[in-house]
Amino acid sequence: MAEAKELHSFFDRAQNVLILLHQSPDGDTISSALALGTYLRRIGKKVDLAVNDGIPKVFEFLLSEEDIKKDFLLGDYDLIIAVDCGDALRTGFPSRLGQIAKTKPLINIDHHFRNNLHKIAAFNLVDPEAAATTQIIYELLKEFGAKIDSKLATYILAGIYYDTGGFHHSNVTKRTLEVISDCIRLGGRMNQIVKNISASKKTSSLKLWGIALKQMKIKSNGVVYAVLKNKDLVEAGAHPDEASGLVNLINSVSESKLALLLIETPDGKIKASLRTDNDNVDVSAFARLFDGGGHRKAAGFTMEGDLKSLV
């Protein structure tokens, strides 16, 4: 990776580093931040992680040794790194990124094809061919000569596992499988990842999924969608995060060309998740109409409003 030497020069010059996760943090942005943060601490840097949102409970098993901030003071850091953010808005700190870019080096590491952070970043490492940003982090660590132990391997596996839908999505390549194999060989805890992300559901989660599946509708054009209102969350005793993964199940309907899950959250917002396995459909283009983002086959957005007019 030709960029590794130049990127490491930024690390060498910095002492206090801030790593930004994207809003509605998922397994890839969390694991990317944790893996990169762990490496930087091991080479003597002071590192903080920040996200303008809460961490879903399903990923808390990764955070046993980490405290992720919800805000930061720019003056505390001499290097800022955004991982898996896609665009400035998705960082949750869009109005501050311009200020950051004028006063501090901003590094952009991502695998989203349409990434507008490159316009203000001092250094960009964006690879749309990577299945996940954690795959890029893995390649960096190998180039840096870092020792990838069980801890780092688990972070990398968790990010790839999440962003490939448990290795089911078409973004899994030969290289992705090689990285997965190496991380398992190095002690990555695959059983722990599967158990926490896919195979361990609370009663409230199953109730919520049941409500959504009961309300699911299939349109003649192949759009499959489900809607969860705030009252459904209350009925199930569930948090909106407990719908994580549900859109993939909806997309498994044989007639599906595009799956859509809409969730009305208690704070007066609508969270949308989109999935497709159709090569002729780009759900990220739809998400961008609502200032969202993602990939051709997996995307999402958040908007103000309620669902009264939809169901």
Secondary structure, 3 states (H helix, E strand, C coil): CCHHHHHHHHHHHCCEEEEECCCCCCHHHHHHHHHHHHHHHHCCCEEEEECCCCCCHHHHHHCCCCCCECCCCHHHCCEEEEECCCCCHHHCCHHHHHHHHHHCCEEEEECCCCCHHHHCCCEEEECCCCCCHHHHHHHHHHHHCCCCCHHHHHHHHHHHHHHCCCCCCCCCCHHHHHHHHHHHHCCCCHHHHHHHHCCCCCHHHHHHHHHHHHHCEECCCCEEEEEECHHHHHHHCCCHHHHCCHHHHHHCCCCCCEEEEEEECCCCEEEEEEECCCCCCCHHHHHHCCCCEECCCEEEEEEECCCCCCC
